[in-house]
Amino acid sequence: MTTRVRPRRGDPALGAIAMLALGLYVLFIVVPVVMSAWKSLTNENPLQGHADFIGVDNYTAMVHDSALAASLTFTLALAAVVTVAANALGIGFAILLNKTSLSFRMMRTVAFLPQVLSGVIVGFVWRYILAQDGILNHILDSLGIIDHPITWLGSPHLAMFSVGLVAAWVLTGFTTVVHLAALQSIPVELYQAAMVDGAGRWQRFRQITLPMVAPGTTISVTISLITMLKLYDIIAVLTSGGPANSTQSTALYIIKLAFTDDRFGYASAVAMLLLAVSAVIALFVTGLLRRREVDL
């Protein structure tokens, strides 16, 4: 006698959770994006009683906006440099911390700490460190490295360097954890076999470590780029976009347009541009790194 096995239906509780998650995604992601896209086609100003539909006028105005061009250039350069630096440091720290002892587990926790802190707190702490009479200048002066205090946040080039330094410091905690997780998934037997064959440290790193952590690198680089392209809080506290708007990111420019200049429509258009640029860059980099995984 054969018994017919009836297919099990999905768990109603799991379906309800999935629907709830989908509803929250639509409510907090899709709806705001659609609303922003609509506002970008208007001249909305909170000081006016109504908003008129102006079509693509906001987008054509962006072509002649030198402040937008400067902020976008700074944002792209900052994202590229910090992403490369943070991921290179992340791989290095992950290799150093890839041990099982209690002390190394504690150091891994400390390495991830900057990523846990609020960007506002990070900005205030580093502003105190980088001030003209701050800790960094005091240490450099005590060591005899400098004769007079350096204005880390007072000149355009040094301010850009300082913002990149702080952003890389924060992001390195994340990249370290991602690459550490990838390293711990590599079978030890691969390294043992390579050592038996006479492979040196560089050969083991090049032939085993890099190919095996490539998926983690793809995730780390993509998220790092997206994080830097929308960076706002650290810059707002550290430099407020100065001096002379040299460290004004596109996200900070959007906030100023909306809440200082009261140009909600134009700010929405710039936000849509930033969204499009971030999406294109993320898709391109992800595809490029995926092909690299296959080549490795």
Phi, psi and omega in degrees: 000126181264142180254124179281125179270117180280133179296138180281134176280157179297152179293122180301327181294319179294322177297320179295320179295319179297318178294322178296316179297317179296318179297318178294322178297314179296318185292317187258350180242301186293311182299312177299323179294316179296317179296320179295320178298320179292316180297331180293346179262011181234173176254039186303134178218124183297343179277350178256156183282340183212164178239136179260145176284124183238008177069228185264019182300321179297322181288323177289330179292334181295335181298327183258011182268100182292327178295321177295317179299318180294317180293321179292321177297314178297318181297314181295317179295317179298316181297317182294310184294313183293322179297315179297312182296314183294323181283326175295315177294324180298318178296317180297313179294323179298319178295319180292326185264006183279063178230163185256357183288162183298320181298321179288328176294323177292321179293327176295322177296317179295321180297328181275349185304317180302329180289335182280329184292149175294144178299328178294316179296316178301316180299315180294318181297313182287332176295324176290321180293319186268002179298160182299328176252028184275184185296317184298312178296325179295318179293315180296323178291321179295327179277356180077018182280326181235153178262335180217155183301142178266133178274080184300326183250007186258347178239148186305310184292317178292326178294318177296319177298318181295317178298316178297320179298313181294317180297319179294322178299317179291314187288334181298328177300318179291312182295327178296315181294319180297313180288330176294319177297320178293321179296321183288349176270356180278126178298133180297333182299330179296316178292321179297317178295322179293322178294322177297324179281358177090016180286135178278182182297315181295319179295319178295321178295316184287321187266339183242303188297306183300313179297323185284332179265004183304316177299321177294323178297321178300313179296314183297314182294317182297312180293323178298315179298313180298318179299317182286326181294334179251019183296130181222306193296316181297316181293319181300321181278320187287311185230348186057026180090352182269184354282147180056038178061021183289336180245026180278110178282167180295323178297319178293323178295322178298315180297319179294319178299317186283315191252351174254314180268352180059034179254073185298319182296312180292322177298322178294323178295317178295323177296320177294324176296315179297321177298316181295316179298316180297318181295316180296314180296316181297317179295318180295312182294319179298314178298319180296316181288330176295318177295325178296322178300319180293318180296322179291000000 
